Amino acid sequence: MNSDPKRDFFDGIAAKWDGWVKPDVLGAALRRGLERFNVGPNETVIDLGCGTGNLTQALLVRLSDHGRVIAVDFSPRMLDEARRKVRDPRVEWINAAAKSLPLDDASADRIICFSAWPHFSSPHDVTLEMRRALKPGGLLHVWHTESRETINAIHAGAGEAIRQDLLAPATELAQLLEGCGFEVLAAEEDDAHYLVAARKPGEKK
Ligand SMILES: C[S@@+](CC[C@H](N)C(=O)[O-])C[C@H]1O[C@@H](n2cnc3c(N)ncnc32)[C@H](O)[C@@H]1O
């Protein structure tokens, strides 16, 4: 991969990342969200922008031996942290950019992009790539457990590399997803969360 200031930024904070979250609070929020999304035991789920694997860990609790997590991140250091923390044969760790997933068409039942969406520099390309990687009838969740205002304030003050990584209103993201062929199921935000959920058209086999 060529040099990328944003990837270098995430490499640089990877070892500190888990020290900045409260594991109990985050774990409980992730459990509640996955319950609401009704993640099934045998699904193949892509954790897009997986970081140190916090969402992957929460997903594994819900999955059976037949379920699988494909955890993707462009930061090698984030993946190093994740691999050290989460040792489970149901996880495939992939070092790749979200706009170019080394996955076959229709690989996944669901994609969850947790706390990562505003960092993707080409959201249109990423949306088309997610659509390609999902099975017909597959689900997408772009999800944060803080308000858009809080997230944008954190990014604006976090240094040059991610200063402009701002989350658009949920309705705006919903329009982008619709324009790329998704059916939007939810576009909601309040002072404690942000969620845009969508479905790739077609019948699940
Ligand atoms: C704010 S962190 C969140 C990590 C994790 N989802 C969590 O909540 O703990 C955003 C993650 O997205 C990854 N990321 C940012 N842009 C990316 C891209 N274009 N492709 C793949 N991963 C990306 C970063 O390396 C980082 O690990």
The ligand as an SDF file (V2000), in Angstrom:
LIG
                    3D

 27 29  0  0  0  0  0  0  0  0999 V2000
  -12.6650    5.3500   14.9020 C   0  0  0  0  0  0  0  0  0  0  0  0
  -11.9310    3.7950   14.5320 S   0  0  0  0  0  0  0  0  0  0  0  0
  -13.2070    2.6520   15.0580 C   0  0  0  0  0  0  0  0  0  0  0  0
  -12.7200    1.2390   15.1690 C   0  0  0  0  0  0  0  0  0  0  0  0
  -13.7890    0.2210   15.6120 C   0  0  0  0  0  0  0  0  0  0  0  0
  -14.8740    0.1110   14.6560 N   0  0  0  0  0  0  0  0  0  0  0  0
  -14.3060    0.5640   16.9920 C   0  0  0  0  0  0  0  0  0  0  0  0
  -15.3610    1.1810   17.0820 O   0  0  0  0  0  0  0  0  0  0  0  0
  -13.6230    0.2480   17.9750 O   0  0  0  0  0  0  0  0  0  0  0  0
  -12.1280    3.7550   12.7440 C   0  0  0  0  0  0  0  0  0  0  0  0
  -11.4500    2.5690   12.1010 C   0  0  0  0  0  0  0  0  0  0  0  0
  -11.7130    2.6010   10.7020 O   0  0  0  0  0  0  0  0  0  0  0  0
  -10.5190    2.2660   10.0060 C   0  0  0  0  0  0  0  0  0  0  0  0
  -10.5840    2.8920    8.6750 N   0  0  0  0  0  0  0  0  0  0  0  0
  -10.6300    4.2100    8.4050 C   0  0  0  0  0  0  0  0  0  0  0  0
  -10.7020    4.3990    7.0720 N   0  0  0  0  0  0  0  0  0  0  0  0
  -10.6980    3.1760    6.5040 C   0  0  0  0  0  0  0  0  0  0  0  0
  -10.7670    2.7240    5.1630 C   0  0  0  0  0  0  0  0  0  0  0  0
  -10.8500    3.5840    4.1370 N   0  0  0  0  0  0  0  0  0  0  0  0
  -10.7830    1.4040    4.9420 N   0  0  0  0  0  0  0  0  0  0  0  0
  -10.7150    0.5120    5.9820 C   0  0  0  0  0  0  0  0  0  0  0  0
  -10.6320    0.8810    7.2710 N   0  0  0  0  0  0  0  0  0  0  0  0
  -10.6420    2.2050    7.5350 C   0  0  0  0  0  0  0  0  0  0  0  0
   -9.4030    2.8420   10.8750 C   0  0  0  0  0  0  0  0  0  0  0  0
   -8.1700    2.2400   10.6440 O   0  0  0  0  0  0  0  0  0  0  0  0
   -9.9480    2.5800   12.2690 C   0  0  0  0  0  0  0  0  0  0  0  0
   -9.5200    1.3340   12.7550 O   0  0  0  0  0  0  0  0  0  0  0  0
  1  2  1  0
  2  3  1  0
  2 10  1  0
  3  4  1  0
  4  5  1  0
  5  6  1  0
  5  7  1  0
  7  8  2  0
  7  9  1  0
 10 11  1  0
 11 12  1  0
 11 26  1  0
 12 13  1  0
 13 14  1  0
 13 24  1  0
 14 15  1  0
 14 23  1  0
 15 16  2  0
 16 17  1  0
 17 18  1  0
 17 23  2  0
 18 19  1  0
 18 20  2  0
 20 21  1  0
 21 22  2  0
 22 23  1  0
 24 25  1  0
 24 26  1  0
 26 27  1  0
M  CHG  2   2   1   9  -1
M  END
$$$$
